[in-house]
């Protein structure tokens, strides 16, 4: 395996993650099919042709709910999600890029206390992502990615159950991103990955959630430890904006207060070179600047096996 291919494998299939919403609420305005934080360093670099299996294990603990003025109320929400992603990067070339597709199947466990209200959900299927068309470009000093996905409401949803594992609507997702290597050896990288989501009307509530825009980014340095092990520490961050108001076709009304949130943290990636081709990635993020949504901390452990 060439040095360039090894470094592309080190990206670990980081582009184009989707994992299920870690919280849902009585109105569509407090849920999202893409809560950020799943990707960071080399987020926009897709692995080379082959089959790749990733499992994302996320622990998320929001402690406050912020309103449009930044005022907060307490919330006790403990979420564990395990997300299984099956990726096939083909040998087929389109516009000079590798064609790829993947399916992402989330399972979630929630325990919620909000004032006197309590609800819980043991590990259950969430909403499934079908990323049916993706293109990945690889050049000596940069990578780029483009993808289209559909998110299907396969998870159970009920308006009066705030810990529902599903959100009760369909979403379409457009992904665009790029990685720049800051040195000829491709050891320093700066990456950014964007997602734009549009939604259909939510079951039971008659609310159509407003469109959303997410960017995840990371700065990392790859360090050889042995001839079979590479380590990549880095800084990771992300930002989320609701870019369109919710709309209501039912008898109720929705406000025009849009969600936003930011997060910043650190990560470290361990990559075992062939013949093992296995990765372990650890990431910790703290959210800040939230409006009209929850705010807390998350820890992500990602395991990747490539063939």
Buried (B, 14 or more C-beta within 10 A) or exposed (E): EEEEBBBBBBBBBBBBBBBBBBBBBBBBBBBBBBBBBBBBBBBBBBBBBBEBBBEBEBBBBBBBBBEEEEEBEEBEBBBBBBBBBEBBBEEEEEEEBBBBBBBBBBBBBBBBBBEEEEBEBEEBBBBBBBBEEBBBBBEEEBBBBBBBBEBEBBBBBEBEBBBBBBBBBBBBBBBBBBBBBEEEEBBBBBBBBBBBBBBEBBBEBBBBBBBBBBBBBBBBBBEEEEEEEBBBBBBBBBBBBBBBBBBBEEEEEBEEBBBBBBBBBBBBBBBBBEEEBBBBBEBBBEBEBBBBBBBBBBBBBBBBEBE
